[in-house]
Amino acid sequence: MFLLDSYEMQDAPLAKQRCGFCDFKEEDGVKMKKCARCGQRYCSKVCQRKDWKDHKIICNAIADGELPV
């Protein structure tokens, strides 16, 4: 269920966005990275890489039209 929770947060206001892997909250001066394919937010490329094994399920569902962007 965590995957869907983090997916839903990608459209949250900037002040409330959190990393899809470590749950780091975006703060002033820290620009979140995002998945080029679906827009999921990450605090770093390291977190994005660590999350890929689980995150690719969401990415593929979006690419296949099974989930809205």
C-alpha angles and dihedrals in degrees: 000000000000090000093059092044092055091044091055091051095063091088095047118120112279093252091059102041117122135191112269090225112033099019092235108168117233111249136184111293095017113102113202119228119224139207107260091216103050108003099245108162125238132178092221144000087253091062091044091054093045090052096047096094091061099026095058088072090063093041092052092047090053092047090050092050094246093121127037118246 
